[in-house]
Amino acid sequence: MVTPAEIREHYDSLAFVYRTFWGDHLHHGLFEIGDGIPAGAQTRLLQYCVGLMDDCGGLRVLDVGCGYGGTMLYLAQNHGCQCMGVTLSPKQARIARDLAEKAGVRVDVLVADAGQFVFPEAHFDLIWIMESSEHFQDKRRFFEDVAHTLRPGGQLLLAAWTGSMESARVREVARRFLCPELWSGEQYRSAIESSGMQVDHSEDLTSQVTHTWEVCQQRALAVPLAVKLLPRAAREFVEGIPVILEAYRSGELSYTVVTARK
């Protein structure tokens, strides 16, 4: 079983590699036809997800699995949100705080396991979960915690790699990327509704985000000697790129965005 300590070590040890491949936004990009610029595509995914919500102006936001804080900085700078981020990785937290300080933006960043985090009751207007729920051991309990900590009328934004663990390709993606279990979109929607929230929107964005991994593959192939010199964990990450690409292209792995409200 994948442990939080293993996930923490993974992100601490691969901080440089992830930033090299994905920059300060540790998530997929939303690509348009003819668009090959990853940073712009990542911002476009944020903009798209914000557009699915009600007015985000001035909301109190909890970003679960905040990475380097890119989403928090975007929401704070562009929508005046008050943001708190939670990450397992002390290195990610340091980078997030440094980026916020350089940007002149105040955000709170906590180093904590989302599975053990004490969610205050009716405290947040928006819970943002972008590509972190894949690592959670007890997803059903987590969504109960989300419902507990949202204010009445509060919103959830979930973006996740989705697929059935009955698929060998999906199981291999889960193994390589330290995911205890990947869920289908239906499993997520069912757990969210069982927690007492109402699903407002669910959408498959696979075709628009898969190019993220094609960009990663191109970058790795461009520097084969450098890849060979990387630490073992980093080499394993690079070796996993064609695995996730194959899973996406087969249709067995998908990228799902869900919004819900309390």
N, C-alpha and C positions, 0 to 999 in steps of 0.2 A: 504494500500500500504506500502511495506517495504521502510524505509527511510535510507539514509546513516548514520544517527545518530544511528539507531538501529543496523546496521551492524558493525559500529565502536565499540559500546558497547559490542556486541557479541564477537568480536575478542579480545578486551581488557580484558574482564572478563574471557574468556576461554583460555588465553594464556598458562597457566600452563597445562590445560587439553589437548590442542592440541599438545603441545610439548611432553607430556607423551605418547600420542597415536601415533604421527607421527614424533616426533623429530624436527630437525631444517629445514627439507624440508617439507613444508606444502602442500603436494600434494601426489597423488597416487604413488604406486610403480609398476614397470613392472616386474612381477614374471615369472620365468622359472619353468619348471616341477621339483618338489622336492625342490624348493627354498622357504624357509620360513623366510628369514631375511629381514625385512622391509627396513632398512637403505640401504642395498645393492640394493634392488629393486628400491628404489627411485632414487638413483644415476644412475641406469641402465636406468630409464625412461629419465633422463636428457641426458644421453649419446645417447640414441636412437633418441631423438628429435634433438640434435645437428647434428647427422648423416644425418638427412633429409635436412639439410641446406647446402648452399655453405660453403666454408671455413670460419669458425667463427673467425679466428685469428685477434686480434686487433680491432674488431668492436666496434662501439659506440652503446650500447644497452640500451633500456628502458624496464625495467621489471615492468609491470603494475599489481599491486596486489602482491607485492614482498614478503609479509609475513615476515619471519625472515631473509631473505636475502640469503638463501641457494643457490638458483640458481645463484645469482650475484656472490657469492664467488666462485662457481664452474666455471663460465665462466671467471672470472678474473684470477683465479689461473691456470686454465688448458688451456685457450685460449687467455690470455692477453687482454681480453675485457675491455673497459671503460664503467662502468655500473652505471646507475641511476635507483633507485627503487622508486615506488610510492605505498603508503599504506594508508588506512583510519585510521589505528590504531597507536596511539602514542606509545603504549607498544610494538607493533611489531617493530616499527622504532627504539626504544631504543635497543631492543635485536639485531636487524640487525647491528646497528652501533657497539655494543659491540663485536659481533662475528667477524666483519670485523677488528676491532682494534686488537683483540687477534690473528687473522690470519695474521696480518701485511698487509692487503689488503685495498686499498682505494676505497670506493664506496660512491656514494651520495644517501641519502635516504630522500625522501620528504614525509611529511604527507599531503595528499591531496585526494580529491574525484576525481576519474578519469573522472567522468561526468562533472566536472567543471575545470579540469586541462587545462592550456593553453599550447597546444602542439606547440613547435617552428617549423617553416616551414623547411622542408628538412634537418632535424638535425640528425636523427638516421639512422643507418645501419640495425638495427634489433629491432623489437618490439616483446617482449616475453610476452605472456598472458597465464598463466597456472592456470586454475581453479579459475579465478577471474571474468571472463565475466558473469558468472551466476548471479552475484550480480548487474549488470549494469541495470539501468532503460531504457536507450535509446541506445540499441546496435547498431542500424543503424548509428546514429550520431557518436558513438564511432569509428566505422570503417572508417568513413569519416575523423575523426581526425587522425587515424592511417595513412591513405593514405597521409594526409597533412604533417605529421611530418617525414615520411620516405624519404630518399634521393632516387633519381632515381636508380632503381635496388635494392633498399632496400627490406628486407624480413620481413615477419610476421610469427611467430610461435604461433598457438592457440591450446590449449588442454582444452577440456571442457566436462562437463556432458551434454549429449544431449538426447532429447526426446520431444515428442509432449505433449503440455498442454491439449490435448484432453483426455489423459490418467489420470485416477484418481490416479494411483500410482505416476506418474510423478508430478502431482499437489501437492501431499502430501510431496514428497521430497522437492519440491520448498518451500512449506510452512514451513517445519521443519528446513530448512537450509537457510532461509532468502533470497530466490531468487525471485525477483519480477516476473520473467518469465524464464523458461528454453526453449531453442530453439532446434530444430532438427538440424542434420548436414546439411541438405539441406538449412535451413534458414540461417545458418552461411555462407555457401558457396555463397548463393545468395546475402547477404548483403556485403560480402567482394568484390565480383565481381562488384556490383553496385557502390561501392566506387571508382572503377577504378583500383583495383588490380587484378592480375591474379592468380587463384588457381593453384598451382603446384602439390599438393598431398593432399589426404584426406583418412583417414584410421580409421577403428573401432578397438580399442584395448581393448574392454570390457573384453574379456575372460582372458586377461593377467593382468588386474589391479584389478578385483573384489576381489581378495584375500586380498587386502589392508583392506577391511572392515571386512573380516573374522578374520584377525589378531586383529582388534579393538574389535570385539565381544568377542574373546577369552580372551583378556586382561580385559575387563569389567566383564566377567563371573568369572574370577579368583579372583576378589576382590569385591564381592557383598556388603559387609559391608561398604567398603570404598566408593563405588558408592552412597550408601544411605546417606552418610555424605557430599556429594558434594553440592555446591550451586545449586539452582533450574535450572539455565541455563545449567550447566554442566550435570545435570541429564537428562535434555531434549535432550542434544546432544547424550548421551548414549542411550536413548530410541529411537532415530532416526536411530541408526545403523541397526537394523533389517528391518526398512522401506526401506532404500536405498539398502540393500542386496536383498530384495524381488524384488525391481524394476529392479535391474541389472539382477537377475536370470530369471525374466519373459521376458526379452528382451525389455521391454518398456523403460528402461533407458539404455543409452549406453555411451561410453567414446570415443570421437572423437578427432583426431589430424589432423590439417589442416596447411599446409604451403602455403604461397602466396608471390608474389613480386609485387612491384610497376612498 
